[in-house]
Amino acid sequence: MDRFDCQFLMATFVHVYYTSFIRAPNPQKILQSIWLLTTEEQIQIYNTLREKLTLRGLILDRATNT
């Protein structure tokens, strides 16, 4: 029975490790995390994302689009 108990402990640890560090986050989980932030933090994320996408040429900057 002692060895069997260890399997439960290790299975729990492996599950937590996998969900925390290995499994890639999906867009839905990222959006759920963003909705939990304050308005100011959401705006900061938006501005940073817009800047990075503009630098990569994936979106047009509004200033140069006019």
Secondary structure, 3 states (H helix, E strand, C coil): CHHHHHHHHHHHHHHHHHHHHHCCCCHHHHHHHHHCCCHHHHHHHHHHHHHHHHHCCCCCCHHHHC
